[in-house]
Amino acid sequence: MMVKRPWLFCGGHRRIARALALACSLILVCHSDSVAAESGAAYLRNLALNSSSFRVRVQALISLGRNAPSDITRATMREALGDAHPAVRTAALDGLARHGDQGSLSAISAHFRDASPPVRASAKRAHQTLRAALAQRGTGPASSKKYYVQVGRSSSNVSGMSPEVTAEARRVTERTLAGMDAVWVARGDESPATVNKLLKQQKLHGFIVDSSIVTLESTPSGLRAVVSVIVGTYPGRDIRAMLRGAATAQGGDERNASVRAVSGAMQGALRQLPSALQQSERLSPQVSYP
């Protein structure tokens, strides 16, 4: 079990960034023209996986990332994802974002729930970056995708709703979309022009999924949640479908029951999402590009 350290959850992003910068200043890996590239990669691999200093391991990964993509580089990055130090895992994720292959996507996505919040954020960025790069190379998953879907707003009509409960609605949406073979999950930080260009290049239909907690109330059977999910065009946001789900949670404290009830209601609503996307596609068979 990995021990959670306070610094990972308080200023973790800044600390990891400083660690990465410090690593670069503390070690310089020299390359000789007389040393074959493969031998150099093997040397860096040994440092990245076996050095007792996390700073040395980080710099070795950074140096490997500057090399041309290779099997040994990708294998090293994947193994380094199991390192105990978050700065090392972050460096490995950055390397896979640049040099990863199709098989690297699952290794990266395994860290969406990493113990370190900065590593989780790096994993999501790396996954999106690599998927886009693979699609451009014509070797990625885009060829099997039909929809480019953005996770939209998660809101609540219930006063005093805990942010944790609202966040659960978004998490369920993210998990559902990630598990749909026909969906390419949008990055969310792109301009409309960039999205339209991608849709045109990849021949995808763009949609956005917003969610709202309509009610959350006590009933004789337990705590009952009702949610609404709206499917709209992306980036245009024209409404195409409205889904509804409800679930009741029994037992546990109120906060825990609220999370479980909202999670169940969202899962119920999102079971209708595949057919809703298909119907929405027929409503918008031709995307208009600028």
C-alpha positions as CSV (number, residue, x, y, z in Angstrom):
1,M,0.0,0.0,0.0
2,M,1.3,3.4,-1.0
3,V,1.5,5.8,2.0
4,K,-0.2,9.1,1.3
5,R,2.1,12.0,2.1
6,P,0.6,15.4,2.9
7,W,2.8,17.2,0.4
8,L,1.2,15.2,-2.4
9,F,-2.1,16.8,-1.6
10,C,-1.0,20.3,-0.7
11,G,1.0,22.1,-3.3
12,G,1.8,18.8,-4.9
13,H,1.9,20.2,-8.5
14,R,4.4,22.8,-7.5
15,R,6.6,20.4,-5.6
16,I,6.7,17.9,-8.4
17,A,7.5,20.7,-10.8
18,R,10.4,21.8,-8.6
19,A,11.6,18.3,-8.2
20,L,11.7,17.8,-12.0
21,A,13.5,21.1,-12.4
22,L,16.0,20.3,-9.7
23,A,16.6,16.8,-11.1
24,C,17.6,18.4,-14.4
25,S,20.2,20.6,-12.7
26,L,21.7,17.9,-10.5
27,I,22.6,15.3,-13.1
28,L,23.9,15.5,-16.7
29,V,23.9,12.4,-18.7
30,C,26.6,12.7,-21.3
31,H,26.5,11.0,-24.7
32,S,29.6,10.0,-26.6
33,D,29.6,9.7,-30.4
34,S,31.4,6.5,-29.9
35,V,28.6,4.9,-27.9
36,A,25.8,3.3,-29.8
37,A,22.4,4.8,-29.2
38,E,21.1,1.4,-28.0
39,S,23.9,1.2,-25.4
40,G,23.0,4.7,-24.2
41,A,19.4,3.8,-23.9
42,A,20.3,0.7,-21.9
43,Y,22.4,2.9,-19.5
44,L,19.6,5.4,-19.1
45,R,17.1,2.5,-18.5
46,N,19.3,1.2,-15.7
47,L,19.4,4.6,-14.1
48,A,15.7,5.2,-14.5
49,L,14.7,1.9,-12.9
50,N,17.5,1.2,-10.4
51,S,19.1,4.5,-9.1
52,S,18.5,5.1,-5.4
53,S,18.0,8.8,-6.1
54,F,14.6,9.8,-7.4
55,R,16.1,12.9,-9.0
56,V,18.5,10.7,-11.0
57,R,15.6,8.4,-12.0
58,V,13.6,11.5,-13.2
59,Q,16.5,12.9,-15.3
60,A,17.2,9.5,-16.8
61,L,13.6,9.4,-18.0
62,I,13.8,12.9,-19.3
63,S,17.0,12.0,-21.2
64,L,15.3,8.9,-22.6
65,G,12.4,11.1,-23.8
66,R,14.8,13.1,-25.9
67,N,15.9,10.1,-27.8
68,A,14.0,8.7,-30.9
69,P,11.1,6.5,-30.0
70,S,12.0,2.9,-29.4
71,D,10.8,-0.3,-27.7
72,I,13.3,0.1,-24.9
73,T,12.2,3.7,-24.2
74,R,8.5,2.8,-24.1
75,A,9.2,-0.3,-21.9
76,T,11.2,1.8,-19.5
77,M,8.5,4.5,-19.2
78,R,5.9,1.9,-18.5
79,E,7.9,0.2,-15.8
80,A,8.7,3.6,-14.3
81,L,5.0,4.2,-13.8
82,G,5.2,1.8,-10.9
83,D,7.8,4.0,-9.1
84,A,7.1,5.0,-5.6
85,H,7.9,8.7,-6.2
86,P,5.2,10.8,-7.9
87,A,7.9,12.9,-9.7
88,V,9.2,9.8,-11.4
89,R,5.7,8.6,-12.4
90,T,5.0,12.1,-13.8
91,A,8.2,12.0,-15.9
92,A,7.3,8.6,-17.2
93,L,3.8,9.8,-18.2
94,D,5.3,12.8,-20.0
95,G,7.6,10.4,-21.9
96,L,4.8,8.1,-22.9
97,A,2.7,11.1,-24.1
98,R,5.5,11.8,-26.7
99,H,6.7,8.3,-27.5
100,G,3.9,5.9,-26.5
101,D,2.2,3.5,-28.8
102,Q,-1.4,2.1,-28.8
103,G,-0.5,-0.3,-26.0
104,S,0.6,2.6,-23.8
105,L,-2.9,4.0,-23.5
106,S,-4.0,1.4,-21.0
107,A,-0.8,1.9,-18.9
108,I,-1.5,5.6,-18.8
109,S,-5.2,5.3,-18.0
110,A,-4.4,3.0,-15.0
111,H,-3.1,6.2,-13.3
112,F,-6.3,8.1,-13.6
113,R,-6.8,7.1,-10.0
114,D,-3.2,7.5,-8.8
115,A,-2.7,8.3,-5.1
116,S,-1.1,11.7,-6.2
117,P,-3.5,14.3,-7.6
118,P,-0.7,15.8,-9.8
119,V,0.0,12.4,-11.2
120,R,-3.7,11.9,-12.0
121,A,-3.8,15.2,-13.8
122,S,-0.6,14.3,-15.7
123,A,-2.1,10.9,-16.7
124,K,-5.2,12.5,-18.2
125,R,-3.1,15.0,-20.1
126,A,-0.8,12.3,-21.4
127,H,-3.7,10.1,-22.4
128,Q,-5.4,12.8,-24.5
129,T,-2.1,13.9,-26.0
130,L,-1.1,10.4,-27.0
131,R,-4.5,9.6,-28.4
132,A,-4.4,12.7,-30.6
133,A,-0.9,11.9,-31.8
134,L,-1.9,8.3,-32.7
135,A,-4.9,9.5,-34.6
136,Q,-2.7,11.9,-36.6
137,R,-0.3,9.1,-37.4
138,G,-3.3,6.9,-38.5
139,T,-2.4,4.3,-35.9
140,G,-4.6,5.3,-33.1
141,P,-8.1,4.6,-31.9
142,A,-9.8,7.4,-33.9
143,S,-10.5,5.2,-36.9
144,S,-12.9,3.2,-34.8
145,K,-14.6,6.2,-33.2
146,K,-17.8,7.9,-34.3
147,Y,-18.2,10.6,-31.6
148,Y,-16.1,13.2,-30.1
149,V,-17.7,13.8,-26.7
150,Q,-17.0,16.5,-24.2
151,V,-17.8,16.1,-20.5
152,G,-19.8,19.2,-19.7
153,R,-21.2,20.9,-16.7
154,S,-22.3,19.0,-13.6
155,S,-24.7,21.1,-11.5
156,S,-27.4,20.7,-8.9
157,N,-30.9,22.2,-8.3
158,V,-30.7,21.0,-4.7
159,S,-29.7,23.7,-2.2
160,G,-26.7,23.0,0.1
161,M,-25.6,20.1,-2.1
162,S,-22.1,18.9,-1.2
163,P,-19.5,19.4,-4.0
164,E,-18.5,15.8,-3.5
165,V,-22.0,14.7,-4.6
166,T,-21.9,16.9,-7.7
167,A,-18.4,15.7,-8.5
168,E,-19.7,12.1,-8.4
169,A,-22.1,12.9,-11.3
170,R,-19.2,14.1,-13.4
171,R,-17.0,11.0,-12.4
172,V,-19.8,8.6,-13.6
173,T,-20.0,10.5,-16.9
174,E,-16.3,10.3,-17.4
175,R,-16.2,6.6,-16.6
176,T,-19.1,5.9,-18.9
177,L,-17.7,7.8,-21.9
178,A,-14.3,6.2,-21.4
179,G,-15.8,2.7,-21.6
180,M,-17.7,3.4,-24.9
181,D,-15.8,2.0,-27.9
182,A,-17.4,4.5,-30.3
183,V,-16.5,7.6,-28.2
184,W,-13.3,9.7,-28.2
185,V,-13.5,11.8,-25.0
186,A,-12.7,15.5,-25.7
187,R,-9.9,17.3,-24.0
188,G,-12.1,20.2,-23.0
189,D,-9.6,23.0,-23.4
190,E,-9.8,23.4,-27.1
191,S,-11.1,26.3,-29.1
192,P,-14.2,25.8,-31.2
193,A,-12.1,26.2,-34.4
194,T,-9.7,23.4,-33.1
195,V,-12.7,21.1,-32.4
196,N,-14.2,21.7,-35.8
197,K,-10.9,21.0,-37.5
198,L,-10.6,17.7,-35.6
199,L,-14.2,16.7,-36.4
200,K,-13.6,17.3,-40.1
201,Q,-10.2,15.5,-40.2
202,Q,-11.4,12.5,-38.3
203,K,-15.0,12.5,-39.6
204,L,-16.5,12.5,-36.2
205,H,-19.7,13.9,-34.7
206,G,-19.2,16.3,-31.7
207,F,-21.4,16.2,-28.7
208,I,-21.3,17.4,-25.1
209,V,-22.9,15.8,-22.1
210,D,-24.2,18.0,-19.2
211,S,-25.7,16.7,-16.0
212,S,-27.9,18.1,-13.3
213,I,-29.1,16.7,-10.0
214,V,-32.8,17.5,-10.0
215,T,-33.9,16.2,-6.6
216,L,-32.3,14.5,-3.6
217,E,-34.8,13.6,-0.9
218,S,-35.6,11.2,1.9
219,T,-38.3,8.6,1.2
220,P,-39.5,5.6,3.2
221,S,-37.2,3.4,1.0
222,G,-34.1,5.6,1.5
223,L,-32.4,8.6,0.0
224,R,-33.7,9.0,-3.6
225,A,-31.9,11.0,-6.3
226,V,-33.2,12.1,-9.7
227,V,-30.8,13.4,-12.3
228,S,-31.1,14.9,-15.8
229,V,-28.6,14.4,-18.5
230,I,-28.6,16.7,-21.6
231,V,-26.8,15.7,-24.8
232,G,-26.0,18.7,-27.0
233,T,-23.9,19.3,-30.1
234,Y,-20.2,20.2,-29.6
235,P,-19.0,22.9,-29.9
236,G,-22.4,24.4,-30.8
237,R,-24.4,23.2,-27.7
238,D,-27.7,22.7,-29.6
239,I,-29.8,20.3,-27.5
240,R,-30.3,16.9,-29.1
241,A,-31.5,14.6,-26.3
242,M,-32.6,14.7,-22.6
243,L,-32.1,11.6,-20.4
244,R,-33.4,11.0,-16.9
245,G,-32.4,8.6,-14.2
246,A,-33.4,7.8,-10.6
247,A,-32.0,5.6,-7.8
248,T,-32.5,5.1,-4.1
249,A,-29.7,4.4,-1.6
250,Q,-30.3,2.7,1.7
251,G,-28.2,2.8,4.9
252,G,-25.0,4.7,5.7
253,D,-24.5,8.3,6.6
254,E,-26.2,11.0,4.6
255,R,-23.2,12.0,2.6
256,N,-22.3,8.5,1.6
257,A,-25.9,7.7,0.8
258,S,-26.1,10.9,-1.3
259,V,-23.1,9.9,-3.4
260,R,-24.4,6.4,-3.9
261,A,-27.9,7.6,-4.9
262,V,-26.5,10.1,-7.4
263,S,-24.1,7.6,-8.8
264,G,-26.9,5.0,-9.3
265,A,-29.2,7.6,-10.9
266,M,-26.4,8.8,-13.3
267,Q,-25.7,5.2,-14.3
268,G,-29.4,4.7,-15.1
269,A,-29.6,7.8,-17.2
270,L,-26.3,7.1,-19.1
271,R,-27.4,3.6,-20.0
272,Q,-29.5,5.4,-22.6
273,L,-26.5,7.4,-23.9
274,P,-25.4,5.1,-26.8
275,S,-28.9,5.2,-28.4
276,A,-29.2,8.9,-27.7
277,L,-25.9,9.5,-29.6
278,Q,-27.1,7.4,-32.5
279,Q,-30.4,9.4,-32.7
280,S,-28.5,12.7,-32.3
281,E,-26.2,11.7,-35.1
282,R,-29.3,11.2,-37.4
283,L,-30.6,14.6,-36.3
284,S,-27.3,16.2,-37.3
285,P,-26.1,13.9,-40.2
286,Q,-23.9,16.7,-41.7
287,V,-21.6,18.8,-39.5
288,S,-21.1,22.3,-40.8
289,Y,-17.5,23.5,-40.7
290,P,-16.3,27.0,-40.9
